Amino acid sequence: MNITLNGENKQIPDSMTVTGLLELLHIQHQRVAVELNETIVKKDRYGETVLNEGDALEVVSFMGGGEISSECGVRSADFKAKKRSQNHE
């Protein structure tokens, strides 16, 4: 199935959860925030949140520097600042 991950199309297996996607990408879930279709997914729900065709995900790392990791497509950013700016638009 096809999803959008950090603005790029990505094909993943059907019925994959957020946890499964993070594992597939070799990302430690404790170090990221996940937004699914513009809604933040709580970490305790990663394992039960099943992804669907056409879903849009943003995976944001809390590492400093503000750069995008080319290895796994995870954005490094100030996630709180991003959400604050969205709330004021």
N, C-alpha and C positions, 0 to 999 in steps of 0.2 A: 504494500500500500504506500501511497505517497503522502508525505507531510512537508511542511515548511519548517525548517530548523534554522533559527537566526537569519531569516531572510533568504535561505537557499533551499531548493527542492532536495528532498532526501527520500529514498525508498527504504522502507523497513518492513519486517515481517508483520503479518496481520496479528491482531490481538495483543500487541506489545504494550506493556505498561511503561510509565515514566521510569520506574526502576530498571526495567529491561533495556530501555533505550540508553540510559546512563551507563549501564554495564556494557552494552554493545560499543559505546563510545569510549570506554575505559575512563569514565569520569566518576570521581568520588562524590556521592550525593550530599555528603555533609558540607561540601565546599561550594555549593551552587544554590541558586534560586531558580525555580522553573515557573515560567508563565505560560499557560495553555489557553489559547484563544482569548488573550488579554485578561486572564484571571490568574492570580498567583496560586500555585498548588502548594499546600502545606506539606512539609517533609513527611509527616506521618501518613500521608495519602498517596505517596509516590507508587507504592506497591499495588494499590487498588485502582489507580487511575489508568484506565485503558485508553490508548490512543486510537483515533478513528481517521479514516481517509479524509484528507484535506485539512487536518488540524494544523494550527500554527503555533509553534513553540519558540520561546526565547529561553535560552539557558545562559545564566549570567554567573560568572565566577566572582568571588569576593577577594580575589588576589589583587594586589596593587598594580598600578601602571597604566590602566585603561587601554590595554592592547587586546587584540583578538588573537587567541591561540589558534594557529593554523593546523595544529595536530588534531584537534577534535571539534573545532568550530565553536568553541565556547567563548562568549564575550566576557572580558574583564571590565568591570565598570562599577560605579557607585550606584547600586541598584536602588537604594532609598532615594537618592537624588532624582533618578529617572522617574520613579513613582510619584514623588512630590511634584515634579514639573507637569506630569500628566494630570494630576488632580487639580492644578491651577489653570488648565486650559479651558 
